[in-house]
């Protein structure tokens, strides 16, 4: 079949545009480093900034269920922990909480309470998180609760794609779960 030269050009431009968009899409949606960053200079510069922002962040914590369930502990019963884990399932698609775990789409949240905002190394934070880190903001239970209630209001332009958690009891359980790892 013989195509008109203008049609061939339009198809080629569309294909090049689709290819370029496919390289940009993961960066825009998930925040992965762009493909055009061929060296580690960019990541090293971000790590240096993160180290400066981190300051005196708490050390990573490894826990067992027995450490957090029981009288006077974070969870009163194994059932309460199970309910919190059920609430955490959606968060767990993007975040790890284990001390030695890497980042997923979102940063590892181990020891988040009391840590400076945007301070985890080897994670590419959005501008709003980097600005908060530069301002010295720290994650508290109240700020995490506010973030879960409305992520786009507290830090506009962040990459959290999950809908706001409108149920205050669910937010409390998620906070308790995070507190167990802080």
Legacy VTK file of the C-alpha trace (Angstrom):
# vtk DataFile Version 3.0
C-alpha trace
ASCII
DATASET POLYDATA
POINTS 182 float
0.000 0.000 0.000
1.325 3.422 -0.903
0.823 6.177 1.679
0.926 9.877 1.034
4.273 11.401 2.226
2.459 13.704 4.657
0.665 10.698 6.219
4.001 8.867 6.593
5.491 11.892 8.328
2.489 12.247 10.645
2.704 8.547 11.603
6.443 8.821 12.300
5.941 11.937 14.445
3.155 10.188 16.356
5.363 7.137 16.966
8.289 9.256 18.161
5.916 11.217 20.401
4.450 8.001 21.850
7.959 6.669 22.505
9.019 9.904 24.206
5.839 9.888 26.297
6.471 6.287 27.367
9.893 7.323 28.732
8.446 10.322 30.577
5.321 8.623 32.008
7.010 6.503 34.733
8.894 9.574 35.927
5.800 11.742 36.066
3.585 9.164 37.748
5.937 7.179 39.980
8.854 9.570 40.395
11.494 7.172 39.121
14.631 8.878 37.892
14.396 9.894 34.240
16.187 7.775 31.655
18.239 10.734 30.495
20.100 10.637 33.826
22.862 8.322 32.635
25.252 8.947 35.495
24.892 8.745 39.223
25.800 12.426 39.593
22.159 13.397 39.948
21.413 10.630 42.480
24.600 11.453 44.414
23.612 15.122 44.593
20.132 14.161 45.834
21.663 11.798 48.432
23.925 14.583 49.673
20.948 16.925 50.008
18.964 14.180 51.771
21.824 13.572 54.221
21.838 17.272 55.029
18.041 17.310 55.470
18.043 14.142 57.562
19.998 15.648 60.404
19.494 13.522 63.494
16.919 11.077 62.171
16.075 8.143 64.414
17.840 4.863 63.687
16.030 2.164 61.714
13.971 -0.183 63.857
13.313 -3.920 63.474
10.350 -5.265 65.431
8.528 -8.508 66.148
4.806 -8.909 66.852
5.587 -9.718 70.484
7.265 -6.315 70.808
4.100 -4.401 69.924
1.197 -6.584 71.138
0.208 -6.845 74.789
-0.526 -4.851 77.903
1.012 -1.382 77.780
2.205 -1.828 74.190
1.041 -0.180 70.970
-1.595 -2.827 70.196
-3.723 -4.289 72.987
-4.406 -7.519 71.104
-3.389 -9.537 68.078
-6.809 -8.760 66.591
-6.136 -5.029 66.784
-2.781 -5.567 65.039
-4.514 -7.663 62.372
-7.025 -4.853 61.784
-4.187 -2.329 61.465
-2.382 -4.595 59.003
-5.588 -4.861 56.988
-5.768 -1.056 56.853
-2.084 -0.931 55.909
-2.479 -3.265 52.900
-3.109 -0.421 50.451
-0.210 1.588 51.858
2.035 -1.450 51.536
1.727 -1.472 47.768
3.935 1.630 47.651
5.760 1.647 51.005
7.849 -0.767 53.052
8.232 -0.428 56.810
10.992 -2.983 57.473
14.263 -1.435 58.644
16.424 -2.982 55.941
13.911 -2.785 53.076
14.455 -0.624 50.001
12.040 1.981 48.698
9.085 1.039 46.575
7.189 3.645 44.573
7.042 5.624 47.811
9.836 5.889 50.374
10.439 3.341 53.131
8.464 4.541 56.171
10.500 2.853 58.902
11.114 5.328 61.743
8.992 8.002 60.068
7.606 9.525 63.266
10.150 12.086 64.426
12.035 12.021 61.111
12.467 15.092 58.953
10.140 15.274 55.987
11.813 14.219 52.727
14.953 12.884 54.368
15.238 9.208 53.364
18.353 8.562 51.263
18.212 7.179 47.744
14.662 8.417 47.179
13.729 11.175 44.744
11.251 13.406 46.587
8.919 15.883 44.925
9.534 19.606 45.212
6.994 20.091 48.013
8.716 17.459 50.178
12.175 18.898 49.464
10.932 22.380 50.389
9.442 21.015 53.626
12.746 19.300 54.392
14.651 22.525 53.775
12.232 24.284 56.142
13.032 21.687 58.821
9.565 20.132 59.046
9.360 16.844 60.948
6.817 14.033 60.659
4.673 13.879 63.793
1.567 11.816 64.422
-0.516 14.933 63.783
1.203 15.764 60.483
0.931 12.161 59.250
-2.752 12.149 60.192
-3.256 15.412 58.274
-1.339 14.010 55.294
-3.419 10.821 55.201
-6.626 12.868 55.486
-5.698 15.047 52.503
-2.278 14.431 50.889
-2.613 17.079 48.187
-3.485 19.841 50.630
-0.542 19.319 52.970
2.068 18.723 50.238
0.747 19.785 46.815
2.238 17.991 43.838
3.212 14.840 45.740
3.026 11.475 43.989
0.693 9.725 46.439
-2.059 8.346 44.215
-4.164 6.727 46.932
-7.377 8.492 47.852
-7.472 10.395 51.149
-8.280 8.265 54.201
-11.457 9.921 55.401
-12.223 7.500 58.257
-10.476 8.829 61.411
-10.448 5.357 63.024
-8.679 3.890 60.012
-6.118 6.716 60.139
-5.564 5.964 63.846
-4.879 2.300 63.068
-2.487 3.226 60.257
-0.721 5.640 62.620
-0.424 2.941 65.273
1.057 0.637 62.641
3.597 3.294 61.652
4.291 4.037 65.317
5.205 0.377 65.788
8.006 0.925 63.276
9.186 4.252 64.712
LINES 1 183
182 0 1 2 3 4 5 6 7 8 9 10 11 12 13 14 15 16 17 18 19 20 21 22 23 24 25 26 27 28 29 30 31 32 33 34 35 36 37 38 39 40 41 42 43 44 45 46 47 48 49 50 51 52 53 54 55 56 57 58 59 60 61 62 63 64 65 66 67 68 69 70 71 72 73 74 75 76 77 78 79 80 81 82 83 84 85 86 87 88 89 90 91 92 93 94 95 96 97 98 99 100 101 102 103 104 105 106 107 108 109 110 111 112 113 114 115 116 117 118 119 120 121 122 123 124 125 126 127 128 129 130 131 132 133 134 135 136 137 138 139 140 141 142 143 144 145 146 147 148 149 150 151 152 153 154 155 156 157 158 159 160 161 162 163 164 165 166 167 168 169 170 171 172 173 174 175 176 177 178 179 180 181
